[in-house]
C-alpha cells in the first residue's frame, strides 16, 4: 500500500488505517504511531523500499502497542 502512491497526500495515514482495520478484524489491538516516532517511521519506510526487510518496521510497530490495551484484551480472552 505505501509503496504504491494512490493518493496525492495521505498514503501512509491511509495505509496505517487499513493496517488497524485488519488488526481489529482479527481481534488484535490497534497500533497508534505517536508523533514522536513519525520521523523514525518515515526513515524505516524509506529503508524498507530497497531492502524489503520488514523487521525494523515490525519492531517499531510493536513498540507502539499500548500495554493497557493488551492487558484488557488478555483479560477478555481468559476463560471464566
MODELLER restraints for C-alpha pairs under 7 A, 6 or more apart:
rsr = mdl.restraints
at = mdl.atoms
rsr.add(forms.Gaussian(group=physical.xy_distance, feature=features.Distance(at['CA:1:A'], at['CA:15:A']), mean=5.95, stdev=0.5))
rsr.add(forms.Gaussian(group=physical.xy_distance, feature=features.Distance(at['CA:2:A'], at['CA:11:A']), mean=6.06, stdev=0.5))
rsr.add(forms.Gaussian(group=physical.xy_distance, feature=features.Distance(at['CA:2:A'], at['CA:12:A']), mean=5.75, stdev=0.5))
rsr.add(forms.Gaussian(group=physical.xy_distance, feature=features.Distance(at['CA:2:A'], at['CA:15:A']), mean=6.16, stdev=0.5))
rsr.add(forms.Gaussian(group=physical.xy_distance, feature=features.Distance(at['CA:5:A'], at['CA:11:A']), mean=6.16, stdev=0.5))
rsr.add(forms.Gaussian(group=physical.xy_distance, feature=features.Distance(at['CA:20:A'], at['CA:30:A']), mean=5.08, stdev=0.5))
rsr.add(forms.Gaussian(group=physical.xy_distance, feature=features.Distance(at['CA:20:A'], at['CA:31:A']), mean=6.52, stdev=0.5))
rsr.add(forms.Gaussian(group=physical.xy_distance, feature=features.Distance(at['CA:23:A'], at['CA:29:A']), mean=6.30, stdev=0.5))
rsr.add(forms.Gaussian(group=physical.xy_distance, feature=features.Distance(at['CA:23:A'], at['CA:30:A']), mean=6.27, stdev=0.5))
rsr.add(forms.Gaussian(group=physical.xy_distance, feature=features.Distance(at['CA:24:A'], at['CA:30:A']), mean=6.50, stdev=0.5))
rsr.add(forms.Gaussian(group=physical.xy_distance, feature=features.Distance(at['CA:29:A'], at['CA:69:A']), mean=6.56, stdev=0.5))
rsr.add(forms.Gaussian(group=physical.xy_distance, feature=features.Distance(at['CA:29:A'], at['CA:70:A']), mean=6.95, stdev=0.5))
rsr.add(forms.Gaussian(group=physical.xy_distance, feature=features.Distance(at['CA:31:A'], at['CA:61:A']), mean=6.75, stdev=0.5))
rsr.add(forms.Gaussian(group=physical.xy_distance, feature=features.Distance(at['CA:31:A'], at['CA:64:A']), mean=5.96, stdev=0.5))
rsr.add(forms.Gaussian(group=physical.xy_distance, feature=features.Distance(at['CA:31:A'], at['CA:65:A']), mean=5.31, stdev=0.5))
rsr.add(forms.Gaussian(group=physical.xy_distance, feature=features.Distance(at['CA:32:A'], at['CA:64:A']), mean=6.04, stdev=0.5))
rsr.add(forms.Gaussian(group=physical.xy_distance, feature=features.Distance(at['CA:32:A'], at['CA:65:A']), mean=6.90, stdev=0.5))
rsr.add(forms.Gaussian(group=physical.xy_distance, feature=features.Distance(at['CA:33:A'], at['CA:64:A']), mean=6.00, stdev=0.5))
rsr.add(forms.Gaussian(group=physical.xy_distance, feature=features.Distance(at['CA:44:A'], at['CA:56:A']), mean=6.94, stdev=0.5))
rsr.add(forms.Gaussian(group=physical.xy_distance, feature=features.Distance(at['CA:44:A'], at['CA:57:A']), mean=6.08, stdev=0.5))
rsr.add(forms.Gaussian(group=physical.xy_distance, feature=features.Distance(at['CA:48:A'], at['CA:54:A']), mean=6.52, stdev=0.5))
